[in-house]
Amino acid sequence: MTTFMPPAPPAPPPTSGHAVQLSIVHAQEYSRGLAALGCIFLIGRAIALIPVFIVLYFLKIAAFIAAWILQFAVLLTGTYPEGGHGFVTGYLRLSVRMEAWLFGLTDQYPGFSLQP
């Protein structure tokens, strides 16, 4: 049985002064079916994430190469190109969403989008 989950409220503005912030909303209730998958030492959730693992594997290689090349752009121009920044941060977003779902912090499957 799947229940509709309203979208999470937007993250509050950074308060610690750090450039990177992570906010995961604590839900009032979580899916008991997904918790049953997680009780089997996370194996059930990991199996469900196989497609995301495959996509992340190739994105990780691409993000590593892109970040390395973009360091030369920073060296030569003093700026980090907007498109490269969007791609690398998108990879990191997807990676964090995948791990949050794997460890049961959220019931929303991570999907494959690099967008917030």
Biopython code that builds the backbone (N, CA, C, O; Angstrom):
import numpy as np
from Bio.PDB.StructureBuilder import StructureBuilder

atoms = [
    (1, "MET", "N", (0.841, -1.161, 0.000)),
    (1, "MET", "CA", (0.000, 0.000, 0.000)),
    (1, "MET", "C", (0.894, 1.234, 0.000)),
    (1, "MET", "O", (1.742, 1.386, 0.879)),
    (2, "THR", "N", (0.714, 2.092, -0.956)),
    (2, "THR", "CA", (1.503, 3.306, -1.065)),
    (2, "THR", "C", (0.648, 4.496, -0.670)),
    (2, "THR", "O", (-0.489, 4.630, -1.123)),
    (3, "THR", "N", (1.187, 5.348, 0.163)),
    (3, "THR", "CA", (0.476, 6.551, 0.549)),
    (3, "THR", "C", (1.142, 7.750, -0.095)),
    (3, "THR", "O", (2.346, 7.746, -0.350)),
    (4, "PHE", "N", (0.352, 8.767, -0.352)),
    (4, "PHE", "CA", (0.881, 9.983, -0.950)),
    (4, "PHE", "C", (1.701, 10.739, 0.077)),
    (4, "PHE", "O", (1.241, 11.005, 1.187)),
    (5, "MET", "N", (2.920, 11.081, -0.306)),
    (5, "MET", "CA", (3.791, 11.858, 0.564)),
    (5, "MET", "C", (3.898, 13.266, -0.011)),
    (5, "MET", "O", (4.389, 13.430, -1.127)),
    (6, "PRO", "N", (3.454, 14.282, 0.716)),
    (6, "PRO", "CA", (3.600, 15.638, 0.194)),
    (6, "PRO", "C", (5.073, 15.993, 0.086)),
    (6, "PRO", "O", (5.899, 15.457, 0.825)),
    (7, "PRO", "N", (5.408, 16.892, -0.830)),
    (7, "PRO", "CA", (6.820, 17.257, -0.967)),
    (7, "PRO", "C", (7.342, 17.887, 0.314)),
    (7, "PRO", "O", (6.617, 18.559, 1.047)),
    (8, "ALA", "N", (8.601, 17.652, 0.551)),
    (8, "ALA", "CA", (9.228, 18.194, 1.755)),
    (8, "ALA", "C", (9.306, 19.713, 1.650)),
    (8, "ALA", "O", (9.477, 20.250, 0.556)),
    (9, "PRO", "N", (9.182, 20.405, 2.772)),
    (9, "PRO", "CA", (9.310, 21.858, 2.716)),
    (9, "PRO", "C", (10.734, 22.238, 2.329)),
    (9, "PRO", "O", (11.661, 21.456, 2.539)),
    (10, "PRO", "N", (10.916, 23.426, 1.769)),
    (10, "PRO", "CA", (12.263, 23.826, 1.368)),
    (10, "PRO", "C", (13.187, 23.897, 2.576)),
    (10, "PRO", "O", (12.762, 24.171, 3.698)),
    (11, "ALA", "N", (14.444, 23.647, 2.314)),
    (11, "ALA", "CA", (15.435, 23.674, 3.388)),
    (11, "ALA", "C", (15.605, 25.108, 3.890)),
    (11, "ALA", "O", (15.536, 26.059, 3.111)),
    (12, "PRO", "N", (15.828, 25.253, 5.189)),
    (12, "PRO", "CA", (16.052, 26.601, 5.713)),
    (12, "PRO", "C", (17.368, 27.161, 5.192)),
    (12, "PRO", "O", (18.242, 26.394, 4.789)),
    (13, "PRO", "N", (17.527, 28.464, 5.191)),
    (13, "PRO", "CA", (18.783, 29.040, 4.717)),
    (13, "PRO", "C", (19.942, 28.616, 5.616)),
    (13, "PRO", "O", (19.737, 28.329, 6.796)),
    (14, "PRO", "N", (21.156, 28.575, 5.068)),
    (14, "PRO", "CA", (22.314, 28.167, 5.872)),
    (14, "PRO", "C", (22.470, 29.053, 7.107)),
    (14, "PRO", "O", (22.364, 30.276, 7.027)),
    (15, "THR", "N", (22.719, 28.424, 8.227)),
    (15, "THR", "CA", (22.895, 29.176, 9.470)),
    (15, "THR", "C", (24.272, 28.973, 10.079)),
    (15, "THR", "O", (24.675, 29.728, 10.963)),
    (16, "SER", "N", (24.998, 27.960, 9.615)),
    (16, "SER", "CA", (26.287, 27.660, 10.233)),
    (16, "SER", "C", (27.443, 28.390, 9.574)),
    (16, "SER", "O", (28.555, 28.386, 10.100)),
    (17, "GLY", "N", (27.199, 29.013, 8.439)),
    (17, "GLY", "CA", (28.279, 29.694, 7.741)),
    (17, "GLY", "C", (29.019, 28.793, 6.772)),
    (17, "GLY", "O", (29.860, 29.274, 6.013)),
    (18, "HIS", "N", (28.727, 27.480, 6.776)),
    (18, "HIS", "CA", (29.359, 26.563, 5.843)),
    (18, "HIS", "C", (28.675, 26.663, 4.486)),
    (18, "HIS", "O", (27.481, 26.957, 4.413)),
    (19, "ALA", "N", (29.414, 26.423, 3.424)),
    (19, "ALA", "CA", (28.867, 26.522, 2.078)),
    (19, "ALA", "C", (27.927, 25.368, 1.745)),
    (19, "ALA", "O", (27.063, 25.505, 0.879)),
    (20, "VAL", "N", (28.085, 24.232, 2.424)),
    (20, "VAL", "CA", (27.268, 23.054, 2.130)),
    (20, "VAL", "C", (26.357, 22.776, 3.316)),
    (20, "VAL", "O", (26.813, 22.703, 4.457)),
    (21, "GLN", "N", (25.070, 22.623, 3.039)),
    (21, "GLN", "CA", (24.086, 22.326, 4.073)),
    (21, "GLN", "C", (23.330, 21.065, 3.674)),
    (21, "GLN", "O", (23.134, 20.817, 2.484)),
    (22, "LEU", "N", (22.908, 20.277, 4.632)),
    (22, "LEU", "CA", (22.101, 19.083, 4.378)),
    (22, "LEU", "C", (20.918, 19.105, 5.317)),
    (22, "LEU", "O", (21.080, 19.187, 6.534)),
    (23, "SER", "N", (19.728, 19.033, 4.748)),
    (23, "SER", "CA", (18.507, 18.997, 5.550)),
    (23, "SER", "C", (17.666, 17.816, 5.105)),
    (23, "SER", "O", (17.329, 17.700, 3.926)),
    (24, "ILE", "N", (17.325, 16.938, 6.037)),
    (24, "ILE", "CA", (16.426, 15.824, 5.767)),
    (24, "ILE", "C", (15.290, 15.946, 6.768)),
    (24, "ILE", "O", (15.493, 15.840, 7.977)),
    (25, "VAL", "N", (14.097, 16.170, 6.247)),
    (25, "VAL", "CA", (12.936, 16.381, 7.095)),
    (25, "VAL", "C", (12.580, 15.083, 7.818)),
    (25, "VAL", "O", (12.503, 14.021, 7.199)),
    (26, "HIS", "N", (12.367, 15.173, 9.124)),
    (26, "HIS", "CA", (11.959, 14.018, 9.922)),
    (26, "HIS", "C", (10.451, 13.879, 9.789)),
    (26, "HIS", "O", (9.704, 14.736, 10.261)),
    (27, "ALA", "N", (10.001, 12.811, 9.152)),
    (27, "ALA", "CA", (8.573, 12.582, 8.937)),
    (27, "ALA", "C", (7.897, 12.134, 10.228)),
    (27, "ALA", "O", (8.539, 11.576, 11.117)),
    (28, "GLN", "N", (6.597, 12.385, 10.317)),
    (28, "GLN", "CA", (5.835, 11.933, 11.488)),
    (28, "GLN", "C", (5.685, 10.419, 11.495)),
    (28, "GLN", "O", (5.739, 9.789, 12.551)),
    (29, "GLU", "N", (5.495, 9.830, 10.301)),
    (29, "GLU", "CA", (5.371, 8.382, 10.173)),
    (29, "GLU", "C", (6.173, 7.912, 8.974)),
    (29, "GLU", "O", (6.319, 8.627, 7.982)),
    (30, "TYR", "N", (6.685, 6.706, 9.084)),
    (30, "TYR", "CA", (7.448, 6.092, 8.006)),
    (30, "TYR", "C", (6.755, 4.812, 7.570)),
    (30, "TYR", "O", (5.949, 4.252, 8.312)),
    (31, "SER", "N", (7.067, 4.353, 6.375)),
    (31, "SER", "CA", (6.453, 3.151, 5.820)),
    (31, "SER", "C", (6.936, 1.905, 6.558)),
    (31, "SER", "O", (8.138, 1.664, 6.673)),
    (32, "ARG", "N", (5.999, 1.131, 7.046)),
    (32, "ARG", "CA", (6.360, -0.112, 7.741)),
    (32, "ARG", "C", (6.853, -1.168, 6.754)),
    (32, "ARG", "O", (7.685, -2.008, 7.099)),
    (33, "GLY", "N", (6.335, -1.123, 5.521)),
    (33, "GLY", "CA", (6.797, -2.063, 4.499)),
    (33, "GLY", "C", (8.261, -1.834, 4.153)),
    (33, "GLY", "O", (9.028, -2.787, 4.015)),
    (34, "LEU", "N", (8.650, -0.562, 4.013)),
    (34, "LEU", "CA", (10.054, -0.266, 3.743)),
    (34, "LEU", "C", (10.929, -0.579, 4.954)),
    (34, "LEU", "O", (12.084, -0.979, 4.811)),
    (35, "ALA", "N", (10.374, -0.395, 6.132)),
    (35, "ALA", "CA", (11.128, -0.745, 7.344)),
    (35, "ALA", "C", (11.370, -2.252, 7.395)),
    (35, "ALA", "O", (12.423, -2.698, 7.849)),
    (36, "ALA", "N", (10.385, -3.045, 6.923)),
    (36, "ALA", "CA", (10.571, -4.496, 6.885)),
    (36, "ALA", "C", (11.721, -4.850, 5.943)),
    (36, "ALA", "O", (12.512, -5.748, 6.234)),
    (37, "LEU", "N", (11.812, -4.139, 4.805)),
    (37, "LEU", "CA", (12.962, -4.368, 3.909)),
    (37, "LEU", "C", (14.268, -4.023, 4.606)),
    (37, "LEU", "O", (15.261, -4.736, 4.463)),
    (38, "GLY", "N", (14.268, -2.928, 5.361)),
    (38, "GLY", "CA", (15.474, -2.491, 6.043)),
    (38, "GLY", "C", (15.884, -3.387, 7.186)),
    (38, "GLY", "O", (17.056, -3.406, 7.562)),
    (39, "CYS", "N", (14.943, -4.134, 7.752)),
    (39, "CYS", "CA", (15.260, -5.022, 8.879)),
    (39, "CYS", "C", (16.146, -6.186, 8.456)),
    (39, "CYS", "O", (16.837, -6.780, 9.284)),
    (40, "ILE", "N", (16.126, -6.509, 7.179)),
    (40, "ILE", "CA", (16.955, -7.610, 6.688)),
    (40, "ILE", "C", (18.329, -7.038, 6.330)),
    (40, "ILE", "O", (18.807, -7.202, 5.207)),
    (41, "PHE", "N", (18.957, -6.366, 7.297)),
    (41, "PHE", "CA", (20.294, -5.787, 7.171)),
    (41, "PHE", "C", (20.440, -4.943, 5.911)),
    (41, "PHE", "O", (21.469, -4.982, 5.236)),
    (42, "LEU", "N", (19.432, -4.207, 5.617)),
    (42, "LEU", "CA", (19.418, -3.269, 4.491)),
    (42, "LEU", "C", (19.529, -3.952, 3.127)),
    (42, "LEU", "O", (19.623, -3.270, 2.107)),
    (43, "ILE", "N", (19.519, -5.285, 3.095)),
    (43, "ILE", "CA", (19.671, -6.002, 1.827)),
    (43, "ILE", "C", (18.500, -5.705, 0.900)),
    (43, "ILE", "O", (18.700, -5.480, -0.294)),
    (44, "GLY", "N", (17.290, -5.701, 1.430)),
    (44, "GLY", "CA", (16.122, -5.450, 0.596)),
    (44, "GLY", "C", (16.160, -4.085, -0.056)),
    (44, "GLY", "O", (15.869, -3.954, -1.245)),
    (45, "ARG", "N", (16.516, -3.072, 0.706)),
    (45, "ARG", "CA", (16.611, -1.721, 0.147)),
    (45, "ARG", "C", (17.767, -1.640, -0.845)),
    (45, "ARG", "O", (17.646, -0.976, -1.874)),
    (46, "ALA", "N", (18.864, -2.293, -0.557)),
    (46, "ALA", "CA", (20.010, -2.265, -1.471)),
    (46, "ALA", "C", (19.651, -2.917, -2.802)),
    (46, "ALA", "O", (20.060, -2.434, -3.858)),
    (47, "ILE", "N", (18.899, -3.997, -2.761)),
    (47, "ILE", "CA", (18.476, -4.651, -4.003)),
    (47, "ILE", "C", (17.580, -3.712, -4.800)),
    (47, "ILE", "O", (17.700, -3.624, -6.022)),
    (48, "ALA", "N", (16.683, -3.010, -4.114)),
    (48, "ALA", "CA", (15.799, -2.069, -4.799)),
    (48, "ALA", "C", (16.571, -0.907, -5.413)),
    (48, "ALA", "O", (16.088, -0.266, -6.345)),
    (49, "LEU", "N", (17.757, -0.635, -4.900)),
    (49, "LEU", "CA", (18.567, 0.479, -5.399)),
    (49, "LEU", "C", (19.551, 0.089, -6.499)),
    (49, "LEU", "O", (20.324, 0.937, -6.946)),
    (50, "ILE", "N", (19.548, -1.151, -6.945)),
    (50, "ILE", "CA", (20.511, -1.581, -7.962)),
    (50, "ILE", "C", (20.499, -0.667, -9.191)),
    (50, "ILE", "O", (21.575, -0.291, -9.655)),
    (51, "PRO", "N", (19.337, -0.289, -9.743)),
    (51, "PRO", "CA", (19.374, 0.615, -10.901)),
    (51, "PRO", "C", (20.038, 1.957, -10.578)),
    (51, "PRO", "O", (20.758, 2.507, -11.412)),
    (52, "VAL", "N", (19.802, 2.482, -9.382)),
    (52, "VAL", "CA", (20.411, 3.762, -8.998)),
    (52, "VAL", "C", (21.914, 3.582, -8.811)),
    (52, "VAL", "O", (22.692, 4.460, -9.184)),
    (53, "PHE", "N", (22.333, 2.446, -8.234)),
    (53, "PHE", "CA", (23.770, 2.166, -8.084)),
    (53, "PHE", "C", (24.467, 2.172, -9.449)),
    (53, "PHE", "O", (25.556, 2.727, -9.589)),
    (54, "ILE", "N", (23.846, 1.562, -10.436)),
    (54, "ILE", "CA", (24.448, 1.493, -11.779)),
    (54, "ILE", "C", (24.583, 2.888, -12.371)),
    (54, "ILE", "O", (25.637, 3.245, -12.896)),
    (55, "VAL", "N", (23.513, 3.679, -12.286)),
    (55, "VAL", "CA", (23.567, 5.042, -12.822)),
    (55, "VAL", "C", (24.612, 5.861, -12.072)),
    (55, "VAL", "O", (25.393, 6.585, -12.688)),
    (56, "LEU", "N", (24.630, 5.749, -10.741)),
    (56, "LEU", "CA", (25.606, 6.507, -9.949)),
    (56, "LEU", "C", (27.038, 6.102, -10.246)),
    (56, "LEU", "O", (27.940, 6.937, -10.178)),
    (57, "TYR", "N", (27.264, 4.845, -10.572)),
    (57, "TYR", "CA", (28.610, 4.384, -10.903)),
    (57, "TYR", "C", (29.159, 5.169, -12.094)),
    (57, "TYR", "O", (30.280, 5.677, -12.057)),
    (58, "PHE", "N", (28.344, 5.259, -13.156)),
    (58, "PHE", "CA", (28.804, 5.974, -14.350)),
    (58, "PHE", "C", (28.844, 7.482, -14.120)),
    (58, "PHE", "O", (29.726, 8.167, -14.638)),
    (59, "LEU", "N", (27.895, 7.997, -13.347)),
    (59, "LEU", "CA", (27.917, 9.429, -13.035)),
    (59, "LEU", "C", (29.126, 9.792, -12.171)),
    (59, "LEU", "O", (29.683, 10.882, -12.296)),
    (60, "LYS", "N", (29.526, 8.865, -11.291)),
    (60, "LYS", "CA", (30.691, 9.129, -10.447)),
    (60, "LYS", "C", (31.952, 9.275, -11.287)),
    (60, "LYS", "O", (32.767, 10.167, -11.047)),
    (61, "ILE", "N", (32.107, 8.408, -12.259)),
    (61, "ILE", "CA", (33.266, 8.496, -13.155)),
    (61, "ILE", "C", (33.236, 9.822, -13.905)),
    (61, "ILE", "O", (34.242, 10.526, -13.978)),
    (62, "ALA", "N", (32.060, 10.160, -14.469)),
    (62, "ALA", "CA", (31.927, 11.411, -15.223)),
    (62, "ALA", "C", (32.139, 12.623, -14.324)),
    (62, "ALA", "O", (32.793, 13.581, -14.736)),
    (63, "ALA", "N", (31.601, 12.602, -13.103)),
    (63, "ALA", "CA", (31.750, 13.734, -12.188)),
    (63, "ALA", "C", (33.207, 13.896, -11.762)),
    (63, "ALA", "O", (33.689, 15.020, -11.629)),
    (64, "PHE", "N", (33.909, 12.788, -11.548)),
    (64, "PHE", "CA", (35.324, 12.873, -11.180)),
    (64, "PHE", "C", (36.135, 13.511, -12.301)),
    (64, "PHE", "O", (36.944, 14.407, -12.059)),
    (65, "ILE", "N", (35.914, 13.045, -13.531)),
    (65, "ILE", "CA", (36.644, 13.600, -14.676)),
    (65, "ILE", "C", (36.272, 15.068, -14.878)),
    (65, "ILE", "O", (37.146, 15.901, -15.118)),
    (66, "ALA", "N", (34.982, 15.386, -14.783)),
    (66, "ALA", "CA", (34.539, 16.768, -14.960)),
    (66, "ALA", "C", (35.146, 17.675, -13.892)),
    (66, "ALA", "O", (35.633, 18.760, -14.207)),
    (67, "ALA", "N", (35.120, 17.239, -12.635)),
    (67, "ALA", "CA", (35.673, 18.065, -11.561)),
    (67, "ALA", "C", (37.168, 18.287, -11.762)),
    (67, "ALA", "O", (37.677, 19.373, -11.484)),
    (68, "TRP", "N", (37.867, 17.274, -12.238)),
    (68, "TRP", "CA", (39.303, 17.409, -12.482)),
    (68, "TRP", "C", (39.557, 18.420, -13.598)),
    (68, "TRP", "O", (40.415, 19.293, -13.463)),
    (69, "ILE", "N", (38.819, 18.304, -14.693)),
    (69, "ILE", "CA", (38.974, 19.244, -15.810)),
    (69, "ILE", "C", (38.568, 20.650, -15.387)),
    (69, "ILE", "O", (39.212, 21.626, -15.773)),
    (70, "LEU", "N", (37.516, 20.756, -14.605)),
    (70, "LEU", "CA", (37.035, 22.071, -14.179)),
    (70, "LEU", "C", (38.026, 22.761, -13.252)),
    (70, "LEU", "O", (38.011, 23.988, -13.148)),
    (71, "GLN", "N", (38.880, 22.011, -12.580)),
    (71, "GLN", "CA", (39.915, 22.652, -11.768)),
    (71, "GLN", "C", (40.888, 23.439, -12.635)),
    (71, "GLN", "O", (41.435, 24.454, -12.203)),
    (72, "PHE", "N", (41.102, 22.967, -13.858)),
    (72, "PHE", "CA", (41.939, 23.730, -14.788)),
    (72, "PHE", "C", (41.234, 25.013, -15.205)),
    (72, "PHE", "O", (41.880, 26.047, -15.372)),
    (73, "ALA", "N", (39.924, 24.958, -15.372)),
    (73, "ALA", "CA", (39.157, 26.164, -15.694)),
    (73, "ALA", "C", (39.251, 27.171, -14.555)),
    (73, "ALA", "O", (39.386, 28.370, -14.798)),
    (74, "VAL", "N", (39.182, 26.696, -13.321)),
    (74, "VAL", "CA", (39.322, 27.580, -12.171)),
    (74, "VAL", "C", (40.723, 28.168, -12.139)),
    (74, "VAL", "O", (40.896, 29.355, -11.862)),
    (75, "LEU", "N", (41.721, 27.344, -12.423)),
    (75, "LEU", "CA", (43.102, 27.805, -12.431)),
    (75, "LEU", "C", (43.312, 28.909, -13.465)),
    (75, "LEU", "O", (43.987, 29.902, -13.195)),
    (76, "LEU", "N", (42.728, 28.728, -14.651)),
    (76, "LEU", "CA", (42.955, 29.687, -15.740)),
    (76, "LEU", "C", (42.043, 30.904, -15.678)),
    (76, "LEU", "O", (42.467, 32.003, -16.036)),
    (77, "THR", "N", (40.795, 30.734, -15.231)),
    (77, "THR", "CA", (39.832, 31.836, -15.276)),
    (77, "THR", "C", (39.457, 32.384, -13.903)),
    (77, "THR", "O", (38.973, 33.512, -13.801)),
    (78, "GLY", "N", (39.672, 31.611, -12.857)),
    (78, "GLY", "CA", (39.291, 32.045, -11.524)),
    (78, "GLY", "C", (37.818, 31.812, -11.211)),
    (78, "GLY", "O", (37.349, 32.196, -10.140)),
    (79, "THR", "N", (37.080, 31.190, -12.130)),
    (79, "THR", "CA", (35.662, 30.901, -11.884)),
    (79, "THR", "C", (35.386, 29.437, -12.186)),
    (79, "THR", "O", (36.041, 28.818, -13.025)),
    (80, "TYR", "N", (34.398, 28.900, -11.477)),
    (80, "TYR", "CA", (33.962, 27.513, -11.704)),
    (80, "TYR", "C", (32.795, 27.595, -12.678)),
    (80, "TYR", "O", (31.782, 28.212, -12.349)),
    (81, "PRO", "N", (32.893, 27.001, -13.860)),
    (81, "PRO", "CA", (31.815, 27.106, -14.847)),
    (81, "PRO", "C", (30.467, 26.638, -14.295)),
    (81, "PRO", "O", (30.382, 25.618, -13.610)),
    (82, "GLU", "N", (29.413, 27.402, -14.605)),
    (82, "GLU", "CA", (28.075, 27.138, -14.079)),
    (82, "GLU", "C", (27.568, 25.739, -14.431)),
    (82, "GLU", "O", (27.026, 25.047, -13.569)),
    (83, "GLY", "N", (27.737, 25.317, -15.679)),
    (83, "GLY", "CA", (27.261, 24.001, -16.099)),
    (83, "GLY", "C", (27.965, 22.871, -15.370)),
    (83, "GLY", "O", (27.329, 21.901, -14.957)),
    (84, "GLY", "N", (29.273, 22.994, -15.210)),
    (84, "GLY", "CA", (30.038, 21.980, -14.485)),
    (84, "GLY", "C", (29.634, 21.920, -13.025)),
    (84, "GLY", "O", (29.526, 20.839, -12.445)),
    (85, "HIS", "N", (29.413, 23.081, -12.435)),
    (85, "HIS", "CA", (28.977, 23.141, -11.043)),
    (85, "HIS", "C", (27.631, 22.447, -10.884)),
    (85, "HIS", "O", (27.429, 21.689, -9.935)),
    (86, "GLY", "N", (26.712, 22.700, -11.806)),
    (86, "GLY", "CA", (25.398, 22.059, -11.758)),
    (86, "GLY", "C", (25.484, 20.551, -11.881)),
    (86, "GLY", "O", (24.769, 19.830, -11.185)),
    (87, "PHE", "N", (26.358, 20.062, -12.765)),
    (87, "PHE", "CA", (26.495, 18.618, -12.955)),
    (87, "PHE", "C", (27.088, 17.946, -11.714)),
    (87, "PHE", "O", (26.560, 16.936, -11.248)),
    (88, "VAL", "N", (28.168, 18.490, -11.183)),
    (88, "VAL", "CA", (28.828, 17.865, -10.030)),
    (88, "VAL", "C", (27.928, 17.932, -8.790)),
    (88, "VAL", "O", (27.841, 16.957, -8.044)),
    (89, "THR", "N", (27.262, 19.063, -8.563)),
    (89, "THR", "CA", (26.360, 19.136, -7.414)),
    (89, "THR", "C", (25.143, 18.238, -7.619)),
    (89, "THR", "O", (24.617, 17.685, -6.653)),
    (90, "GLY", "N", (24.691, 18.087, -8.855)),
    (90, "GLY", "CA", (23.587, 17.177, -9.142)),
    (90, "GLY", "C", (23.956, 15.742, -8.814)),
    (90, "GLY", "O", (23.153, 15.007, -8.239)),
    (91, "TYR", "N", (25.167, 15.342, -9.176)),
    (91, "TYR", "CA", (25.643, 13.989, -8.829)),
    (91, "TYR", "C", (25.647, 13.811, -7.308)),
    (91, "TYR", "O", (25.203, 12.783, -6.797)),
    (92, "LEU", "N", (26.149, 14.817, -6.592)),
    (92, "LEU", "CA", (26.202, 14.718, -5.135)),
    (92, "LEU", "C", (24.797, 14.659, -4.529)),
    (92, "LEU", "O", (24.573, 13.927, -3.564)),
    (93, "ARG", "N", (23.846, 15.422, -5.086)),
    (93, "ARG", "CA", (22.460, 15.376, -4.604)),
    (93, "ARG", "C", (21.878, 13.969, -4.740)),
    (93, "ARG", "O", (21.289, 13.429, -3.804)),
    (94, "LEU", "N", (22.058, 13.388, -5.931)),
    (94, "LEU", "CA", (21.518, 12.051, -6.170)),
    (94, "LEU", "C", (22.168, 11.033, -5.234)),
    (94, "LEU", "O", (21.497, 10.136, -4.725)),
    (95, "SER", "N", (23.446, 11.172, -5.014)),
    (95, "SER", "CA", (24.162, 10.258, -4.129)),
    (95, "SER", "C", (23.627, 10.352, -2.695)),
    (95, "SER", "O", (23.424, 9.328, -2.044)),
    (96, "VAL", "N", (23.401, 11.554, -2.210)),
    (96, "VAL", "CA", (22.887, 11.738, -0.848)),
    (96, "VAL", "C", (21.449, 11.234, -0.748)),
    (96, "VAL", "O", (21.083, 10.611, 0.248)),
    (97, "ARG", "N", (20.621, 11.501, -1.780)),
    (97, "ARG", "CA", (19.242, 10.992, -1.760)),
    (97, "ARG", "C", (19.225, 9.470, -1.722)),
    (97, "ARG", "O", (18.405, 8.874, -1.024)),
    (98, "MET", "N", (20.140, 8.830, -2.480)),
    (98, "MET", "CA", (20.211, 7.378, -2.492)),
    (98, "MET", "C", (20.585, 6.844, -1.109)),
    (98, "MET", "O", (19.981, 5.882, -0.634)),
    (99, "GLU", "N", (21.565, 7.453, -0.468)),
    (99, "GLU", "CA", (21.986, 6.982, 0.852)),
    (99, "GLU", "C", (20.923, 7.259, 1.914)),
    (99, "GLU", "O", (20.732, 6.445, 2.817)),
    (100, "ALA", "N", (20.232, 8.391, 1.819)),
    (100, "ALA", "CA", (19.164, 8.688, 2.776)),
    (100, "ALA", "C", (18.058, 7.647, 2.672)),
    (100, "ALA", "O", (17.515, 7.221, 3.691)),
    (101, "TRP", "N", (17.712, 7.227, 1.444)),
    (101, "TRP", "CA", (16.682, 6.198, 1.281)),
    (101, "TRP", "C", (17.194, 4.844, 1.759)),
    (101, "TRP", "O", (16.456, 4.090, 2.392)),
    (102, "LEU", "N", (18.456, 4.532, 1.459)),
    (102, "LEU", "CA", (19.034, 3.253, 1.876)),
    (102, "LEU", "C", (19.005, 3.105, 3.393)),
    (102, "LEU", "O", (18.690, 2.030, 3.904)),
    (103, "PHE", "N", (19.330, 4.168, 4.113)),
    (103, "PHE", "CA", (19.393, 4.101, 5.570)),
    (103, "PHE", "C", (18.071, 4.436, 6.244)),
    (103, "PHE", "O", (18.018, 4.560, 7.468)),
    (104, "GLY", "N", (16.993, 4.585, 5.459)),
    (104, "GLY", "CA", (15.667, 4.756, 6.021)),
    (104, "GLY", "C", (15.349, 6.143, 6.534)),
    (104, "GLY", "O", (14.380, 6.310, 7.275)),
    (105, "LEU", "N", (16.137, 7.148, 6.163)),
    (105, "LEU", "CA", (15.857, 8.506, 6.619)),
    (105, "LEU", "C", (14.688, 9.131, 5.876)),
    (105, "LEU", "O", (14.098, 10.104, 6.346)),
    (106, "THR", "N", (14.349, 8.575, 4.716)),
    (106, "THR", "CA", (13.221, 9.050, 3.931)),
    (106, "THR", "C", (12.575, 7.861, 3.235)),
    (106, "THR", "O", (13.237, 6.864, 2.948)),
    (107, "ASP", "N", (11.281, 7.973, 2.967)),
    (107, "ASP", "CA", (10.573, 6.918, 2.253)),
    (107, "ASP", "C", (10.466, 7.220, 0.764)),
    (107, "ASP", "O", (9.936, 6.404, 0.010)),
    (108, "GLN", "N", (10.953, 8.362, 0.330)),
    (108, "GLN", "CA", (10.847, 8.753, -1.075)),
    (108, "GLN", "C", (12.032, 8.171, -1.856)),
    (108, "GLN", "O", (13.187, 8.523, -1.614)),
    (109, "TYR", "N", (11.713, 7.257, -2.814)),
    (109, "TYR", "CA", (12.755, 6.628, -3.629)),
    (109, "TYR", "C", (13.544, 7.713, -4.355)),
    (109, "TYR", "O", (12.938, 8.663, -4.850)),
    (110, "PRO", "N", (14.863, 7.611, -4.438)),
    (110, "PRO", "CA", (15.678, 8.702, -4.963)),
    (110, "PRO", "C", (15.480, 9.030, -6.443)),
    (110, "PRO", "O", (15.709, 10.166, -6.856)),
    (111, "GLY", "N", (15.059, 8.054, -7.243)),
    (111, "GLY", "CA", (14.902, 8.333, -8.677)),
    (111, "GLY", "C", (16.248, 8.523, -9.352)),
    (111, "GLY", "O", (17.272, 8.046, -8.864)),
    (112, "PHE", "N", (16.238, 9.229, -10.487)),
    (112, "PHE", "CA", (17.468, 9.373, -11.269)),
    (112, "PHE", "C", (17.767, 10.822, -11.622)),
    (112, "PHE", "O", (18.671, 11.077, -12.418)),
    (113, "SER", "N", (17.049, 11.764, -11.065)),
    (113, "SER", "CA", (17.208, 13.173, -11.422)),
    (113, "SER", "C", (18.396, 13.790, -10.708)),
    (113, "SER", "O", (18.672, 13.476, -9.550)),
    (114, "LEU", "N", (19.096, 14.669, -11.409)),
    (114, "LEU", "CA", (20.189, 15.414, -10.794)),
    (114, "LEU", "C", (19.700, 16.747, -10.235)),
    (114, "LEU", "O", (20.477, 17.509, -9.660)),
    (115, "GLN", "N", (18.421, 17.021, -10.405)),
    (115, "GLN", "CA", (17.829, 18.278, -9.932)),
    (115, "GLN", "C", (17.472, 18.159, -8.451)),
    (115, "GLN", "O", (17.284, 17.055, -7.940)),
    (116, "PRO", "N", (17.377, 19.316, -7.756)),
    (116, "PRO", "CA", (17.000, 19.273, -6.318)),
    (116, "PRO", "C", (15.602, 18.739, -6.115)),
    (116, "PRO", "O", (15.138, 18.639, -4.979)),
]
sb = StructureBuilder()
sb.init_structure("model")
sb.init_model(0)
sb.init_chain("A")
sb.init_seg("    ")
for serial, (resi, resn, name, xyz) in enumerate(atoms, 1):
    if name == "N":
        sb.init_residue(resn, " ", resi, " ")
    sb.init_atom(name, np.array(xyz, "f"), 0.0, 1.0, " ", f" {name:<3s}", serial, name[0])
structure = sb.get_structure()
